[in-house]
Amino acid sequence: MPFLTIKTNGFCNDVEIADKAAILSAEILGKPLKVVAVDLQYNVQMAFDGSRQKKGAWIELAAIGFKDKDAVVKALTDFAEQSFGVERDLICVRLIDLQKTDVAHGGNLLG
């Protein structure tokens, strides 16, 4: 079960942005959309490069296995830059590789 978290001091007026983030996550990981969870927070009080005026994003994607980490990072970075109007060099991505034995869906452990 992939868990995507995006926090940004950028802004977005797209009411379907969380849905789009979930679809992107499912596509880049090759996982079914029904198991993707998204926590999206924008217009948050954050500072990048020592200033709240600079717009950036903190992204974490936790999943069981990553086939192509470079492609995942690029896709998430592109998404944040285009969706929230943040500076590309102020987008931080953290990938977390989970073990099946540490993940549950619907109350059942996956491993």
Secondary structure, 3 states (H helix, E strand, C coil): CCEEEEEECCCCCCCCHHHHHHHHHHHHHCCCHHHCEEEEECCCCCCECCECCCCCEEEEEEECCCCCHHHHHHHHHHHHHHHHCCCHHHEEEEEEECCHHHCEECCEECC
